[in-house]
């Protein structure tokens, strides 16, 4: 190995500095690209969510769901998360379970429907707990 001159050391420092700067710029570009991609994905998800809500609302109208239910579901479009929708579903399931439970006491033929509704209620609770 030969002795290094101060100029060679300075050249090496400049080369290292340029390399560091380039890596920093590359990292910043990657982070900016990831942010753009994330924003694009969020827009797609938001669009899909809007389509899903529109379809659900149309189906609720077709089955003549109560106006209160349609209004509540419509209001959930602007909210993040599903907590309110889960409460609504759980409440409706409980109501249905209670009504069919009362009916099956006077009509034993409805016992299988009562079991089905209770099974559905349990499965809905399971689904909610897994999400």
C-alpha positions as CSV (number, residue, x, y, z in Angstrom):
1,X,0.0,0.0,0.0
2,X,1.2,3.4,-0.9
3,X,0.9,6.4,1.2
4,X,-2.2,8.4,0.7
5,X,-2.0,12.0,-0.1
6,X,-4.4,14.4,1.5
7,X,-6.0,14.8,-1.9
8,X,-6.8,11.1,-2.1
9,X,-8.3,11.2,1.4
10,X,-10.4,14.2,0.4
11,X,-11.5,12.5,-2.8
12,X,-12.5,9.5,-0.7
13,X,-14.5,11.7,1.7
14,X,-16.3,13.4,-1.2
15,X,-17.1,10.1,-2.8
16,X,-18.5,8.8,0.5
17,X,-20.4,12.0,1.0
18,X,-22.0,11.7,-2.5
19,X,-22.9,8.1,-1.8
20,X,-24.5,9.0,1.5
21,X,-26.4,11.8,-0.1
22,X,-27.6,9.5,-2.9
23,X,-28.8,6.9,-0.4
24,X,-30.6,9.5,1.6
25,X,-32.3,10.8,-1.6
26,X,-33.2,7.2,-2.6
27,X,-34.7,6.6,0.8
28,X,-36.7,9.8,0.6
29,X,-38.0,8.9,-2.9
30,X,-39.0,5.4,-1.7
31,X,-40.8,6.8,1.3
32,X,-42.6,9.3,-0.9
33,X,-43.5,6.5,-3.3
34,X,-44.9,4.4,-0.5
35,X,-47.0,7.3,0.8
36,X,-48.4,7.9,-2.7
37,X,-49.2,4.2,-3.0
38,X,-50.8,4.1,0.4
39,X,-52.9,7.2,-0.5
40,X,-54.0,5.5,-3.8
41,X,-54.9,2.3,-1.9
42,X,-56.9,4.2,0.6
43,X,-58.8,6.0,-2.3
44,X,-59.6,2.6,-3.9
45,X,-60.8,1.2,-0.6
46,X,-62.9,4.3,0.1
47,X,-64.4,3.9,-3.4
48,X,-65.1,0.2,-2.8
49,X,-66.7,1.1,0.5
50,X,-68.9,3.6,-1.2
51,X,-70.0,1.1,-3.7
52,X,-70.7,-1.5,-1.0
53,X,-72.8,0.9,1.0
54,X,-74.7,2.0,-2.1
55,X,-75.5,-1.7,-2.9
56,X,-76.5,-2.4,0.7
57,X,-78.7,0.7,0.9
58,X,-80.4,-0.3,-2.4
59,X,-81.1,-3.8,-1.1
60,X,-82.5,-2.4,2.1
61,X,-84.9,-0.3,0.1
62,X,-85.9,-3.3,-2.0
63,X,-86.8,-5.3,1.1
64,X,-88.6,-2.3,2.5
65,X,-86.4,-2.0,5.6
66,X,-87.6,0.5,8.1
67,X,-86.7,4.1,7.2
68,X,-84.8,4.4,10.5
69,X,-82.5,1.5,9.6
70,X,-81.8,2.9,6.1
71,X,-81.0,6.3,7.6
72,X,-78.7,4.8,10.2
73,X,-76.9,2.6,7.7
74,X,-76.5,5.6,5.3
75,X,-75.0,7.7,8.2
76,X,-72.3,5.0,8.7
77,X,-70.8,5.7,5.3
78,X,-69.0,8.8,6.7
79,X,-67.7,7.0,9.8
80,X,-64.5,5.0,10.2
81,X,-64.8,1.5,11.6
82,X,-67.8,-0.7,12.0
83,X,-68.8,-0.4,15.7
84,X,-72.1,1.3,15.0
85,X,-73.0,-1.2,12.3
86,X,-72.1,-4.0,14.6
87,X,-74.4,-2.6,17.3
88,X,-77.2,-2.2,14.9
89,X,-76.8,-5.8,13.7
90,X,-76.5,-7.2,17.2
91,X,-79.6,-5.3,18.3
92,X,-81.7,-6.5,15.3
93,X,-80.5,-10.1,15.9
94,X,-81.5,-9.9,19.6
95,X,-84.9,-8.5,18.7
96,X,-85.5,-11.2,16.1
97,X,-84.4,-13.9,18.6
98,X,-86.8,-12.6,21.2
99,X,-89.8,-12.4,18.9
100,X,-89.2,-15.8,17.4
101,X,-88.6,-17.2,20.9
102,X,-92.0,-15.9,22.0
103,X,-93.7,-17.3,18.9
104,X,-92.1,-20.7,19.2
105,X,-93.5,-21.2,22.7
106,X,-97.0,-21.0,21.3
107,X,-96.1,-22.8,18.0
108,X,-93.7,-25.7,18.4
109,X,-93.2,-25.8,14.6
110,X,-91.2,-22.6,14.9
111,X,-88.6,-24.3,17.2
112,X,-86.3,-25.0,14.3
113,X,-86.5,-21.3,13.2
114,X,-85.6,-20.3,16.8
115,X,-82.6,-22.5,16.8
116,X,-81.5,-21.1,13.4
117,X,-81.8,-17.6,14.6
118,X,-79.8,-18.4,17.8
119,X,-77.2,-20.1,15.7
120,X,-77.0,-17.1,13.4
121,X,-76.7,-14.8,16.4
122,X,-73.8,-16.8,17.7
123,X,-72.1,-16.9,14.3
124,X,-72.5,-13.1,13.9
125,X,-70.9,-12.6,17.3
126,X,-68.1,-14.9,16.3
127,X,-67.5,-13.0,13.0
128,X,-67.5,-9.7,14.9
129,X,-65.0,-11.0,17.4
130,X,-62.6,-12.2,14.7
131,X,-62.6,-8.9,12.7
